[in-house]
């Protein structure tokens, strides 16, 4: 798998509206996109920091994985997303060949129209890992 860069860091928040003042007023970042990803039951806000983006994740319902994450662990870093140059499907196949447990068996659409897939944190040293491609 060929990773070009960290695409974004996903941060679980209780409320995007409550979190944005910290990122914008304290850190000086600018939110450039807010969207809802219905099938993931999440609302996202993106801020750019150099080549890397910060993705704030807010649950849209109590059954959302983000709601469960916050309930169990509190708000904070949720995942690291890597941009892959050889395609998410190829990266998934390679990871599975190397014994990594997959959450997604095939790429799916994520925020910002990216193709995404997740690797299970039990196989990635406790870090939920997202693979992305445009």
N, C-alpha and C positions, 0 to 999 in steps of 0.2 A: 504494500500500500504506500502510495506517495502522498505525504501530507505537505501542503504548501505553507500553511500558517494556522494560527488559532483564529477560527472564524468568529466565534463569540464566546462569552462566558454567560451562562444562564443563571440568574439570581431570582430566587423565589421571594416574592413580597406579598404582604397582605393586601396592599392597595398601591396601584401605580401612582395615583394622585398624591398619596402621602409620601411615596418614595422619591418622586421626581425632584422636589425641591433640594434634596441632598445632592443628587447627581448633577443637577443644573446649577444651583446657587452656590454650593460648597465646592464641588469638584470642577465646575465650569464646563461640563459637557452639555450637549444640546440633543434633546429628543427630536428625532427626525421622522419617526414612524410609530404609530400605534395601530394595532390590528388585532382582531379576534380570530383564532383558529378553532373553529367550531368542533371538529372531530377530536381535538386534543383538550377541549374544555378549558381553554386558556386564553387570556388576553395578554398581548405582549407590547412592550415599548422598547424601541431600540435607540441607543446612543452610541456614537462613534468615538473611539479613543485610538487615534492613529489608524493602523490597519485593522485593529480588532474592534469588535462591537461588544457592547454590554446589552444583554437582553433581560429586561425585567419581566417576570412571569407572575401573573395574577390569576388565580382560579376563577372560573366563571360559574362553578357549582361545587357543592360539597364532595361530590364523587370524583372530582378532578385529581390527577396524580399530584398536582401542585398543592391542592388543599390538604391531601394526606401527608405530603412531605412537610408542610408547615406545621401540621398537627403533631407529627412525630418528632421533628427536629428543629422546628422554628424557622423563621425566615433566614435566608442566607444563600451561599453558593449552592446551586442545584446541579449544574453540569458544565463540562468543558466541551466545546464543539470545534472539531478540526475540519478544515477544508481539504478534501481529497481531490487529487488531480486525475486519478485513474477511474473515477466513478464510484458512487456509493455501493452499487451492486457488486463490483469487483472487490472493493474493500471489505464488504461483509463476507464474501466467499473466502477471502484470504484470512480474515480473522477467525472464521469458523474452522477452517483447515488447521489453524494453529491452536485450536481448543478453546477459543473464547466463546462464552455463552452470549447468544444474541437475544435482544428484546424484539427487534424487527428482523424478520427473515428476508424482507425486500424493502427497497426504498419507498418512502411515502412523501407526500407534500407537507412542508412545514411553512412557517412564517416566511415572509419575503420571497415566496415562490421557490424556495430551495427544496431540493430532494434531500431527505434526511433519513437517518436510521440510528438506533441506539444500541450500544453494547452494554451488557448487564454489569453493574458495579461489582458483583461477586466474582467476576472474571477480570476486572480491571483495577484491582487493588483498592476497591472502595470508591472509585471515581466514576460516576455516571458519564459515559462518553458518547458524544453525538458525532456522527460523520455527516458532512454536508457537501453538496455540489450545486452549482447554479444550473 
